[in-house]
């Protein structure tokens, strides 16, 4: 069946819908400060039946989510903590959910690369074979047959994975082989982000790399650093025992509690202390948290003229950047994925490499909880409290919902 030939089911789509409501957004922000995950109860998120999204063109297909993850950016949105920067990059009302393992109408299982790139918006890719996230000009975000939205899951036209149906462009659809089950397939999107972070870090052979945070993104990045770079020592800061065990198993050479990270890096590199900062430090630090505290700590433990890679999505933070200036530290962002250049000079996309990483590292084991859409408040609370509850990745399970859709 050709891409775009499927017109989808016309029955209502069951979905969690995020609507524009300033008062509810503020209420979620206030409530979540006292109880993580509680913003879903008072915020702009509602479970309802909506019309199915329309196919924007011939190169688009209807996708029926099977499992969809709950990630940090989703939680930040639901909890009223996301940055105002994204207001011009989304359209309302939207159905969240961009970590999608799904299927096409003919039953083929697929994973979605959620970035709405140039091709999805009717423009030429920046180079032949480019991934949706490639390019050095985001002007295409203003173009095309769909409304504003940086990704599926933040665009009113496409729908998202927290619903029973969405639409995706051919450039976003990746077939999933039979040897990967649904838990493995839903980990492909975060794994691709870990691949991109590990390679964007520009790790030199033998380098000391520190990773702050051992949630989903910290763990998949550790796995990617171990398998795709020649890092000499990977030291990870993990708060909870299950995170510490996973970090070690996925490739960290040294695993410590966050309060011990500075001491561990100092011991590894053999530097001194200057006030509260290390005189030297890690060659590269990956901040998989994105808070003002983690950014400050990352700068403090990175050697002069080293690199801090900001992987965790920050909100509005207050950070003293004097150390960054004095130490001439590079601060680099890592947003999603693209086309990567490997050590041997070959080029592969982050998603292509993610398939290998999920298999080799057994990343399906990070999926810790499955919830139906109707239990979304419990699911979001579980995701917000994942670390303290011994979990990593919490997902919505839409397989039974899909089974109820008429053929």
N, C-alpha and C positions, 0 to 999 in steps of 0.2 A: 504494500500500500504506500502510495507516495506521501511524502511529508505534506501536511496541510489538507489531505483528502478527508480526514476525519472531522466531522462537524460537531462531535461531542454529543453528550446526552442533553436533552433540553429540560430535564427535571431540575428542580432547584438544587443548588450546591449547598451542602452543609459546611459552614465555615466560621472560624473566629475572625471577626471583622474589627479593625481598629479605625475608629471614626475621629474626625477632627472635633475635639471638645476641650477647650482650654481649662474649664473648671474641673472636668474629670481627670485631665492630665495632672493638674496641680494636686488634686486629691490623691492620686496614685503616688506622686512624689513624696507627699507628706506621710502617707500610711506606710510606705515601704521603708522609710527610715527607721521605723520602730519594729517592723516585722517583715523580713525579706520574703518576697513572693506574694505579699498581700495586695499589691497594687492592682492585680487582676480583678479583685472583687469590687473596686470602686472606680477604676479607670475607664478609658474609652473602649476597652475590648469587650465585645459581645458575641455570643454564639447565636447564629441565626441562619435562616435559609435565604440565599440570594440567587440572582440570576447567574447562569454560567457565563464565564468570560467569552467574548467573541474572538474568533481567529482573526488576527490583524492582516494576514496575507497567506499566500500559497506556501511559504517556507515555514509556516508555523504548524504545530501539532497540539492536540489536547493531551495532557498528561494527567493521570490519576495517581496521586501520591499513595504510597504504601506506608512508609515510615518517614517522618519529618522531625528533624532535631530541633531542640530549643537551645539557642546559643546566647552568648553574652550580649550581643547587640539586640537580640529579641527581648531579653530581660530588661535591658536598659530602656528600651522603648516602652514596654508595658509598665515598668516601674516609674516612668516619668523622669528618667535620668539621662536621656539621650541629648546630644548637643543640638542647639538651634541651627548649626551649620547645615544640617540635612533638610531643613524645611523646604528649600528650593529643589531638593533632589528626590522628593517623594510626592505622591498624589493620593488624595483621600477620596473615599474610604479604601483602605488596602487590607488584604489578607496577609498576615505575616507568614514567615516560614520559607527559608531559602536552602536549608540542608535537606534536600529532597531525594528520596529513593522512590521511584514510581513505576508506572507502566503505561504503554500506549494502548490504544483501543484494541489492537490485535494481540495484546498480551505480552508483547516484548517488554522486558524490564529495562529501565533506564535510570541513570542518575543525571541530575540537572546541574549544569554550571550556571549559577543564577545571574551573573553579571549581564546586564543588558548592554552589549557592546555595539560597535558601529554597525555591524551587519544586521543585528536585530532592529536597528533604527533606520535601515534602508541606505546606509552609506557604505563606501568601500572600506575594507579592513586596512589598517596601516601598512600591512605587508602580506603577501600570500601565506595562507595557513595560520594567520594570527589568531590567538585566543581572544575571547571577548574582552578580557581585561587589559589587553595590550594597547599601546598608543600613548602619545605625549600631549594630546589635546582632547579635553573632555567636552568640546563643543557639540559633539554628536548627541549628548544628553538632551539637547534642545530639539532634536530631529525625530522624524519617523512616525510610524502608525500607532504608537502607544504613548500614553501620558507619561509625565515625569516619573522617574524611578530608576535608581542606580542598579537595582536587582529585582528579579522575581521575589516577591515577598515584601516589596516596598512600592509597588506600582499598582494603581487601581485597575489598569487595563488587563494585567496578566493573571491576577489572582496569586495565591501563594500556597505553600505546603501545608498550612494549617486549615486546609479545606479539601473537599473531595475532588476538586477539579481545578486545573490551571492550564495556561497555554504557555508554550515555550518555542523559541526560534530554533531552527535546525542547528545553528552554531552552538546552542546550549545543551544539546541532547547527546548523552554518551551511553551506548549500549552496555549493559552489565552482563558479564559472562555467568554461566550457570554455577561456577565454582564459588561465587560470592553470594552469600545469603543476604537477606534484607538488612540485617544488622551491619554487615560489612559494607553494603552499598550506601547506607546512610552516613557512613563515616568517610566517604570519598571526598565530600566537600570540605570538611575541616582538615582532612589529611592534605588536600591540595594547598590549603592555606599554610599548613606546617611546612610543606615542601618549599613554597615560595619564600617563607620567612628564613628557612635554613640557607637557601641559596642566595637570597638578597643580603644576608649577613656577610657575604664575602669572606668566609673563614679561610685563613691561610693554613697550610699544613703545620700541624703541631700546635695550633693556637689553643689558648685556654678560653672556653666559652662558658659563660654563666647564664642560667635560665631562671628567671624569677616567675614563679607561678606554675602549678602542676594540675591545673584544670585541663579541660580537653585540649586547648590550643598549646599549652605548655608541653603536655605529654606528646602530642603528635609532632611538635617541633623537635623535641629530644630524639624521637624515633628518626626523623628526617636528618638531623645533624649527624647521627651515628652512621646512617647508611649512605648519605649523599655528600658528606664532606670528609676532610682529613683532620678534623679537630683532634688535638692531642689529649685534652682533658675536658670533659663536659661535667660541670658542677651544677646541680639543680637544687633550688629551694622549694621544698614541699611541706605543707603544713600538717597534713593528716597522714596517718600510717598507711592507708591504702594508696595514697598518692605517692608516698615515698617508695613503696614496693614497686609500683608500676614504673616510676621514673627510672629506678635501677634496672628493672627488667627490659625497658625499652632502649637503654643505652647510656644513661648517666653514669659516669665513673665515680662521682662523689655526690651523695644526697644528704642534705642537711635541712634542719628546720630553718625558716626564714631568719630568725634572730641570729643564727650561727653562720649565715652566708658570708658576711664580711670577713669573719675570722677564717673561714674555710678558704676563701680566695687568697687572703693574705698568706696563709700557710702554703698554698700551692705555688704561688709566684715568688714568695720570699721577699715581699716588700715591707715597708715601714708604715706607720700611721702618722698622718699630719692632721692634728685635731681629730675630727670624727671621720675623716676620709682616708682612703688608702693612698700612699705615695705612688704606687703603681696600680696593678689590678688586672682584671681579665682583658684579653684582647677584644672580645666581643661580649656584650651582654644583651640577651633577649628579654625584654619586658613583656611578659604574657599577661599582665594584670592591667596596666594602663591607668593607675591611680596617681595622685600627686606624691604619695609616699613611695610607690614603686619606681616612679621616674627619678625621684631624688636619690633613692638607693642605687638605682642602676648607674647613674652618673658617678656616684661615690665609689663604686667598686670597679669601674672601668678605667684602665690605664690612660694616662695622657695620650692624646691622638688615637685613642681607640674608638670603638663604634658601639652605640646603643641602638638597638633595633626595637622600635615600638610596635609590638604586635597586638597587645590588648587594646581595644578601642577606648581611647580616653574621652571623658566628657570635658566639662569646664574645670580645669585644674589650676591650682596656684603652686608654682614651683620656682624656687630660687635658681636661676640659670647662671649664676656667677661661676660656679664650678665648671659648667659646660664651656663657658667662654674661656676661663683660665686654663683648663686642661685641653682646650682645642678638640673637644670630643665631637664626633659626628653623631647626630641624632637623626635617624632614618625611620620612616614609616614603612609598614608592610601591610598593604591592603589587598586582600584576596589572593589572586593568582594570575598567571600569564604564560609567556613562553620563556623558558629558562635556558641558559647556556651552561652546559656541564663542563667539568674539568678537562675532558678530552676534546672540547670544542664543538661537540654535537649539540643540537637543540631539540628539546622536547617540551611539551606543555606541562604545567604543574599538574593538571588533571591526569594526563597520561602517566606521569610518575607516581601519582597518588594511588593508582590501581596496584602498582608494584608494592608500594609502602603498606597499604592496607593488608595485602596478602602476607608480605614478609614479616611484618611486625604483629600480625594478629590483632589489628585495631578493632575488630568487631567486639572484642571483650570489654571495650570501654563503654558500650551501651549498657546502661544500668537500670533503666526503668521504662516501661511501656504504658502509655495511658490513652484511653479513647478521648475524642474531642470533648465529650460531655463532662469529663473530669479535669477540665483545663485548669481550674483553680488549684487542685491538688498537684497537677503536673508542674505548674509554674512554681509553686512553693517548693516542690522537690528539687527542681532545677536550681532555684535560688539558694537552697541549702544543701546542694549536692555534696560539697566537701565534708561537712560535718555529719552527713548521713551516709557516708561511705560510697557515694555514687560519683560518676563522672558525666556521662552523657544521658540525658533524659529525652525521650522521643514521644511524639504522638503516633499512635498506631491506627492507621486508617484502613487497614485491610478488611475489617468487617464492614466498615462503611462502604467500601468499594464493592464488596460482595452483594450488597443490597441494591446496587444500581442496576436497573433493568438492562438486559442485553439488547 
